[in-house]
């Protein structure tokens, strides 16, 4: 049984709908003649944190419905809902600050209880909670497709994940091979549903802004040259330039609605950060903790040290949790984190 095929085919068909000018009938037919090219298209259609996990999943022997596959299914789903919840939370922060959204006290209390140590249950809970806030208040998402795609059916599916994930991760539990096969099939279907619901991400680009330079001639409007990396599975190693008459935040990771402009940009910092532009100081005693990767926030704890809260991140290529206090912009990340929490709780 080649169980990847259904997922890839269904998700690809959904992706095609969001860019019909690119995915012409002739191009689609050429892609399908080479079986390996369609999975690559699916991976590259999603932002790098999601696409990277899909690449790993598709590389596993799809004839084996074993524990290795089940764990990667869970990991792919967890990374996906983590990323989606961070998009939603970043916008909630912006809209609450602008007075466009009122946050119910119940959500703030749950957020306060959960946000310092994140888990799959936290991500699914936040997605449902924020989805209901925007629906109840008829507020607009940065990605308007979310209004239609994030429904009770999706929330119901998400709520099933944490329980089974916890059982599999518990060392005293030894599921039968039949049980593992059943879960593989069930969660393949659930992941397929989720990816189809977020296939609209193809229309947006995740970018990392490394540097911003200004170009201004006399009697001319200033232009801002943003040196960026497009964070997908194909082009994330390539640095490009976006020249615009407006500017956004340097050393930030976020979503943009156009590959040629940063006018409409949703900043995901400090929840998602890119350390590739960090210059490692050879004299730094802490240089060993710095890794070149895309990192996603996993938790924090209050320290007695003068630096205050300690933020923890996990890389998308390195699974272990990192303390990134040696980053040159760590104090800025910490300030942003505190502002985010303060806004959600106020």
C-alpha positions in Angstrom: 0.0 0.0 0.0 1.3 3.4 -0.9 -0.5 5.5 1.6 1.3 8.8 0.7 -0.5 8.8 -2.7 -3.9 9.8 -1.5 -2.5 12.6 0.7 -0.3 13.9 -2.0 -3.0 13.8 -4.7 -5.7 15.4 -2.6 -3.5 18.1 -1.2 -2.0 18.9 -4.6 -5.5 19.1 -6.2 -6.4 21.7 -3.6 -3.1 23.7 -4.0 -3.8 23.9 -7.8 -7.0 25.8 -7.1 -5.1 28.7 -5.6 -2.8 29.3 -8.5 -4.5 28.2 -11.7 -2.4 30.5 -13.9 0.8 28.6 -12.8 -0.7 25.1 -12.7 -2.0 24.9 -16.3 -3.4 21.5 -17.5 -0.2 20.9 -19.5 2.0 21.6 -16.6 0.0 19.4 -14.2 0.2 16.5 -16.7 3.9 16.9 -17.0 4.3 16.8 -13.2 2.2 13.7 -12.9 4.3 11.9 -15.5 7.2 12.0 -12.9 5.8 10.6 -9.7 8.5 12.3 -7.5 7.8 15.8 -8.8 4.3 16.2 -7.3 5.4 15.5 -3.7 8.1 18.2 -4.2 5.4 20.6 -5.4 3.3 19.8 -2.3 6.3 20.4 0.1 7.4 23.6 -1.6 3.8 25.0 -1.5 3.9 25.3 2.3 6.2 27.4 4.4 9.5 25.8 5.4 8.5 24.6 8.9 5.7 22.6 7.4 7.4 21.6 4.1 10.4 20.3 5.9 8.3 17.9 8.0 6.4 16.7 4.9 9.7 16.0 3.1 10.7 13.7 6.0 7.3 12.0 6.0 7.3 11.4 2.3 10.9 9.9 2.6 9.7 7.2 5.0 8.9 3.8 3.3 5.2 4.3 2.7 4.6 0.5 2.6 5.3 0.3 6.4 2.5 1.4 8.8 4.9 1.3 11.8 5.7 3.4 14.8 8.3 5.4 13.0 5.7 6.6 10.5 3.1 7.3 13.2 5.6 9.5 15.1 6.4 11.5 12.0 2.7 11.9 11.2 2.3 13.4 14.7 5.4 15.5 14.4 4.2 16.9 11.0 0.8 17.7 12.4 2.3 19.3 15.6 4.6 21.5 13.6 1.8 22.5 11.3 -0.6 23.5 14.0 2.2 25.2 15.9 3.0 27.4 12.9 -0.7 28.1 12.2 -1.3 29.0 15.9 1.6 31.4 15.7 0.2 33.1 12.6 -3.1 33.6 14.4 -1.5 34.7 17.6 0.7 37.3 15.8 -2.4 38.8 14.2 -4.4 38.7 17.4 -1.5 40.7 19.0 -1.6 43.3 16.2 -5.4 43.6 16.2 -5.8 43.8 20.0 -3.1 46.6 20.1 -5.0 48.5 17.4 -8.3 48.1 19.2 -9.8 46.0 16.5 -10.4 42.9 18.7 -11.7 42.3 22.2 -10.2 39.2 23.9 -12.5 37.3 26.2 -11.3 36.8 29.7 -11.7 33.1 29.4 -9.2 33.0 26.5 -6.7 35.2 28.4 -6.9 32.9 31.4 -6.2 29.8 29.3 -3.4 31.6 27.5 -1.8 32.6 30.7 -1.9 29.0 32.0 -0.6 27.4 28.9 1.8 29.8 27.0 4.9 29.3 29.1 5.1 25.6 28.2 3.7 24.7 24.8 2.3 21.4 23.7 0.1 20.0 20.9 -2.9 20.5 23.1 -1.9 24.2 23.5 -1.7 24.7 19.8 -5.1 23.1 19.0 -6.7 24.9 21.9 -5.4 28.3 20.8 -6.4 27.7 17.2 -10.0 26.9 18.2 -10.1 29.8 20.7 -8.7 32.4 18.3 -10.9 31.1 15.4 -14.0 31.6 17.5 -12.9 35.1 18.6 -12.6 36.3 15.0 -15.8 34.5 13.9 -17.8 35.9 16.8 -16.6 39.5 16.2 -16.7 39.2 12.4 -13.1 40.3 12.2 -10.9 40.0 9.1 -7.9 37.7 9.0 -4.6 38.7 7.3 -5.3 35.6 5.2 -9.1 35.9 4.5 -9.3 32.3 3.4 -9.1 31.3 7.1 -12.7 32.5 7.6 -14.0 29.9 5.3 -11.6 27.0 6.0 -11.4 27.1 9.8 -14.7 25.4 10.7 -16.1 23.3 13.5 -15.2 20.2 11.5 -11.5 21.2 11.6 -11.6 22.1 15.3 -13.3 18.7 16.1 -10.5 16.9 14.2 -7.8 18.9 16.0 -9.2 18.0 19.4 -8.6 14.3 18.8 -4.9 14.6 18.3 -3.4 15.3 21.8 -4.9 12.2 23.5 -3.5 9.7 21.0 -0.2 11.6 20.8 0.2 11.4 24.6 -0.5 7.7 24.6 2.1 7.0 21.9 4.7 9.0 23.7 4.1 7.3 27.1 6.9 4.8 27.7 4.6 2.4 29.5 2.3 2.0 26.5 3.2 -0.7 23.9 0.5 -0.5 21.2 0.0 -3.5 19.0 1.1 -3.5 15.3 -2.6 -3.5 14.4 -3.3 -0.5 16.6 -0.4 1.4 15.1 -1.6 0.6 11.5 -5.1 1.8 12.4 -3.7 5.1 13.8 -1.4 5.6 10.8 -4.4 5.4 8.5 -6.6 7.6 10.7 -4.0 10.3 11.1 -3.0 10.3 7.5 -6.6 11.2 6.8 -6.6 13.9 9.5 -3.3 15.4 8.2 -4.8 15.4 4.7 -7.8 17.3 5.9 -5.6 19.9 7.7 -3.3 20.4 4.7 -6.2 20.8 2.3 -7.7 23.5 4.7 -4.5 25.4 4.7 -3.6 25.0 1.0 -4.2 28.7 0.6 -0.8 29.3 2.2 0.5 28.8 -1.4 -0.7 32.4 -2.0 1.5 33.8 0.7 5.3 33.8 1.2 7.2 33.2 4.4 10.3 35.5 4.3 13.2 36.3 6.6 14.3 39.9 6.4 18.1 40.0 7.0 18.8 43.7 6.2 17.2 46.9 5.0 19.1 49.5 3.0 17.7 52.9 1.9 18.2 54.3 -1.6 17.3 58.0 -2.0 18.2 60.4 -4.9 17.5 64.1 -4.8 13.8 64.9 -5.5 13.0 61.2 -5.6 11.0 59.1 -3.3 13.1 56.8 -1.1 13.1 53.1 -1.7 14.0 50.5 0.8 15.9 47.4 -0.3 15.0 44.4 1.8 17.5 41.6 1.6 15.4 38.5 2.2 15.3 34.8 2.1 12.1 33.1 0.9 11.5 30.3 3.4 10.3 27.3 1.5 11.9 24.0 0.8 13.3 25.1 -2.6 14.6 28.6 -2.2 15.4 29.1 1.5 19.2 29.1 0.8 18.9 31.9 -1.7 19.1 35.6 -0.7 17.1 38.0 -2.9 16.1 41.6 -2.8 12.7 43.3 -2.5 12.8 47.0 -3.2 9.7 48.9 -1.9 8.6 52.4 -1.1 7.8 51.3 2.4 9.7 49.2 4.9 9.0 46.7 7.6 10.9 45.2 10.5 14.5 44.1 10.1 15.6 40.7 11.3 12.1 39.5 11.4 10.3 36.4 9.9 6.8 36.9 8.5 4.2 36.4 5.8 3.9 38.7 2.9 1.1 38.8 0.3 3.5 39.6 -2.6 7.0 38.5 -3.6 7.6 42.0 -4.8 6.4 44.0 -1.8 6.4 44.1 2.0 3.5 46.5 2.2 1.3 43.8 3.5 3.5 41.9 6.0 2.5 39.9 9.1 5.5 39.8 11.5 5.8 36.5 13.4 8.6 37.5 15.7 9.4 36.6 18.4 7.5 33.3 17.9 9.4 32.4 14.7 13.0 33.6 14.2 15.8 33.0 11.7 19.4 32.9 13.0 21.1 32.5 9.6 22.1 36.2 9.5 23.6 36.0 13.0 27.4 36.7 13.0 29.1 34.3 15.4 31.6 36.0 17.6 34.6 33.8 17.9 35.4 35.3 21.4 31.9 34.6 22.7 31.8 32.1 25.6 28.2 31.2 24.6 28.8 30.7 20.8 28.2 26.9 21.1 24.4 27.6 21.7 24.0 29.4 18.4 22.7 27.4 15.5 21.9 28.4 12.0 18.3 27.5 11.7 14.6 28.6 11.7 13.5 28.5 15.3 10.1 28.4 16.8 9.2 29.4 20.3 8.5 26.4 22.7 8.3 28.1 26.1 9.8 30.3 28.8 10.5 30.4 32.5 11.1 33.3 34.9 14.7 33.4 36.1 16.3 35.1 39.1 19.0 36.4 36.7 19.0 40.1 35.7 18.0 39.2 32.1 14.5 38.1 33.3 12.5 35.6 31.4 14.4 33.0 29.5 13.0 32.1 26.1 13.3 28.6 24.6 13.2 27.6 21.0 13.4 24.5 18.9 14.8 24.5 15.4 13.1 23.0 12.4 16.1 20.9 11.6 17.4 20.3 15.1 14.9 18.8 17.5 16.5 19.7 20.8 15.4 22.8 22.7 17.8 25.8 22.7 18.4 28.7 25.0 19.3 31.4 22.6 20.4 34.1 25.0 23.7 34.5 23.1 21.8 36.0 20.1 22.7 39.6 19.5 19.1 40.6 19.3 17.9 38.4 22.2 16.9 41.5 24.3 14.7 42.6 21.5 13.1 39.2 21.3 12.5 39.2 25.0 10.9 42.7 24.9 8.6 41.6 22.1 7.7 38.5 24.0 6.7 40.4 27.1 4.7 42.9 25.0 2.8 40.1 23.3 1.9 38.4 26.6 1.0 41.8 28.2 -1.3 42.6 25.3 -3.1 39.3 25.3 -3.6 39.3 29.1 -4.6 43.0 29.4 
